[in-house]
Amino acid sequence: MSTTKWMKNGLILLGTFFLITILMLGMATPAYAEELPEAAGTATEEEHVEGQTIETRQSMTIMKTEVKDIPAENGETVTVLASGAEIGVYMTDVNDSWDAILLDGEIRYIPAANAALTASAYEYEYGSNLTRLTAYSPEQLEQLLDGTELSGLGTTFAEMESKYGVNALFLISITKQESGSGSSSLARRQNNLGGLKNGRGGYMAFDTKADCVDYMAQLLGSKYLTEGGRLYSGTSVKDVARRYCEQSSSWTAAIENLMKEGYNKIIKTA
């Protein structure tokens, strides 16, 4: 074969190889696309029809939660709901873990774990679960503090109930019992409303009374009322008293009486 003919055939083969390579690349998915994270959990507006339709305007007890524009964590947060908000429920079990709500005429989404449908409003019962939220407003809780040294803390107690999931009537009752409704020397000097010890034979000091309520609610929520917590014995006043107070039987009775008294005062003015 002549050199000229060999070169001609070689160029034809080389050109064919490049043409096949280009066609294959055109059909193949780029390698980098496999490395990109998927937008997991996104949903179109139509996908919520898989949820269970229920009656709207049903009462919901809300733990403080973000509201998303789609039923997915990567959705845009459009607002934040505080505890006790009454929300129109459009659907439940959307994408398995979201509830669709009606907010200002728009369908929005909140995590199902942060909302509990309630058949009736909170009712006090002796020995009840202290993680059951009252969803009382700051104004309602302030009624229980009027005329005491705890006056002005209604908003704080409402926020701490939502933030840590601890019954607000229980929190108020502890502060009343342990601080003489804010009048004790420990409450006046150190803003300590819960008889909270510092582990060195003395008592803790706080910059403000609100700081003390925040610390106490967090302590009770995480250590006393969460299964597996270091001081967990159960979720009733009696259970908490076993580790919170040495005189547990008398303390339990006092706290329960204060909770009942507070509940009765609120429902009479509701």
Summary of the structure (lengths in Angstrom):
residues: 270
radius of gyration: 30.2
end to end distance: 106.0
largest distance: 113.4
contacts: 774
relative contact order: 0.09
helix: 44%
strand: 14%
